[in-house]
């Protein structure tokens, strides 16, 4: 069972986040990992894809949340990197569909959310719908890779 904890700061009680207190780790070599990258901006997806290709086994790219859900239905992934704001279907809705689909699978795939907009509500909502972590764009490639290693 997943455990979540609401963390608030005394100075500003309205400033709270929801954090996952348990992390499932697959313990597979990163060089063997299969990653689904869902990002609508081609320049961003190409940059991330080029960086990851030399570090993981396989990277497949979806241009929107709907495509990510369709790809997830047909394939198995070790991790999903999901942009929050995309056309057709955003990352939040896509993550909800993916979590529903996992009922038929024996493994919960880690989802890392990312967005250029750093709103605490985006971060909190992404965790509430079942995403495992949130990172703000722009981010350093090494920061993303280190975060990925926490879940794979």
Rosetta blueprint (number, residue, H / E / L):
1 X L
2 X L
3 X L
4 X E
5 X E
6 X E
7 X E
8 X E
9 X E
10 X L
11 X L
12 X E
13 X E
14 X E
15 X E
16 X E
17 X E
18 X E
19 X E
20 X E
21 X L
22 X L
23 X L
24 X L
25 X L
26 X L
27 X L
28 X L
29 X L
30 X H
31 X H
32 X H
33 X L
34 X E
35 X E
36 X E
37 X E
38 X E
39 X L
40 X L
41 X L
42 X H
43 X H
44 X H
45 X H
46 X H
47 X H
48 X H
49 X H
50 X H
51 X H
52 X H
53 X H
54 X L
55 X L
56 X L
57 X L
58 X E
59 X E
60 X E
61 X E
62 X E
63 X L
64 X L
65 X H
66 X H
67 X H
68 X H
69 X H
70 X H
71 X H
72 X H
73 X H
74 X H
75 X L
76 X L
77 X L
78 X L
79 X E
80 X E
81 X E
82 X E
83 X E
84 X L
85 X L
86 X L
87 X L
88 X L
89 X L
90 X L
91 X H
92 X H
93 X H
94 X H
95 X H
96 X H
97 X H
98 X H
99 X H
100 X H
101 X H
102 X H
103 X H
104 X H
105 X L
106 X L
107 X L
108 X L
109 X L
110 X E
111 X E
112 X E
113 X E
114 X E
115 X E
116 X L
117 X L
118 X L
119 X L
120 X H
121 X H
122 X H
123 X H
124 X H
125 X H
126 X H
127 X H
128 X H
129 X L
130 X L
131 X L
132 X L
133 X E
134 X E
135 X E
136 X E
137 X L
138 X L
139 X L
140 X L
141 X H
142 X H
143 X H
144 X H
145 X H
146 X H
147 X H
148 X H
149 X H
150 X L
151 X L
152 X L
